[in-house]
Amino acid sequence: MTLADAIRTRMRYYLDKNNMSIWALFKASGIPRSTLCSFMNGTTELLKLDTLLHVCEGFNITLIEFFSDPIFNEVEQD
């Protein structure tokens, strides 16, 4: 699993957990909807760390909470 795939999976988890749409995450985080959509559908493979920080703020969690999941143990180097 790539790091981008793990981040997408984790973002989907928090979207579901918070019953949020991409639109709601855009409103809560300030990250453009197009940026979120491009990353979530795989068009864009990279997400800057400061962007991810704003995503976490939109979910009301810290980066530590976001990354504290066993899925990140499965990430392989390209």
N, C-alpha and C positions, 0 to 999 in steps of 0.2 A: 504494500500500500504506500502511495506517495504521501508526502506531508500535506499537499493540497487536498487530497482525497480525505485524509483524516480530519483536516480543518472543516471541510464541507460536511462531513458526517457529524461532527460536533456541533456545527452551526444548525444543521437540521434538527438535532436533538433539542437544542435550546429554543428553536422556533416552535417545535411541537410542544415542548414543556410549557412554554409561555403562551401557547395558542396564538402565535404571531404569524403574520404574513411577511413577505419581503417588504411590502409597502409599510407595514407597521414598524419593521426594523429600521427602514430608512428614516421614518419620522422620529424614532427614538434615538438613533445614532448620529444622524446627520450625514451619513455616507450616502452618496447618490445611488438611487435605485438601480441605475444602469450598471454601476460598479458592482453592486451586490448580485444582480442578475447574471452579469458576465462571469463572475467568479463561481456562483452556484451552478450554472449550467456548463461549466468547464471551458468556456471560450477563453477565459483568462486563467492562467495557472498560478500567477503570483498575487499575493496579497501582502501589502506592506504591514509591518508590525504596528505602526501607528494607526492604520486603518482597522486592524484587528482589535486594537485597544478601544477604538470608538464602537466597534461592534459589541465588545464586551460591556461597555458602558450602556449600550442600548438594551442589553439583556440584564443589566444590573448585577453583573458579576465582575470578578477580577480576572486578569490574565492567568493567574495561578489556578483559579477555579476552572477556567476554560481548559487549560492544559493538564489538569490532574485527572486523567482518564487513561485506562490501560490501552486505549486505541493508539496512543502515541508511542507505545512500546513496539507496535507492529510496523512503524514507519521504516522504510528501507531507503537507502541512499540511491539516487539515480545513477 
